[in-house]
Amino acid sequence: MAYKIKEDACIACGTCIDECPVGAISAGDVYVIDPSACTDCGTCADVCPSEAIIPE
């Protein structure tokens, strides 16, 4: 199961991008996780300061 970013909670801080070991997260006004690239490691969710990353 991949992770996803709750658009209303994402503050676009960039913390998750630096932590993703497979580069599954794209930057923008709201960040996006590519579900086909996500390996479900949960590292991004662990470091997200706004708790915007949840299991899909």
C-alpha positions in Angstrom: 0.0 0.0 0.0 1.4 3.4 -1.0 1.3 6.6 1.0 -0.6 9.7 -0.1 -0.4 13.4 0.9 -3.5 15.1 2.3 -3.7 18.2 0.2 -5.4 20.3 2.8 -2.6 19.5 5.4 0.5 19.7 3.2 2.6 22.8 3.9 5.1 22.1 1.1 8.1 22.2 3.4 10.2 19.7 1.5 11.1 17.5 4.4 9.6 14.4 2.8 11.4 14.8 -0.5 14.8 14.6 1.2 13.8 11.5 3.1 12.2 9.4 0.3 14.7 6.7 -0.6 13.2 6.1 -4.1 12.3 9.6 -5.2 8.6 9.0 -5.3 7.6 12.5 -4.1 7.2 15.5 -6.4 7.3 19.1 -5.4 4.7 21.7 -6.1 2.2 23.9 -4.3 1.1 20.6 -2.8 3.5 17.7 -2.9 2.5 14.4 -4.6 3.6 10.8 -4.0 3.7 8.5 -7.1 2.0 5.4 -5.9 3.7 3.2 -8.5 7.1 4.3 -7.1 6.3 4.3 -3.4 7.7 1.3 -1.6 5.5 1.8 1.6 8.5 2.4 3.8 6.8 5.2 5.8 9.8 7.3 6.1 8.0 10.3 4.6 5.2 10.0 7.1 7.6 9.8 10.0 9.2 13.1 9.2 6.2 15.1 8.1 5.8 18.0 10.5 2.1 18.5 9.6 1.1 14.8 9.6 -0.1 15.3 6.0 1.2 11.9 4.8 -1.1 8.9 5.4 -1.4 5.3 4.0 -3.5 5.2 0.9 
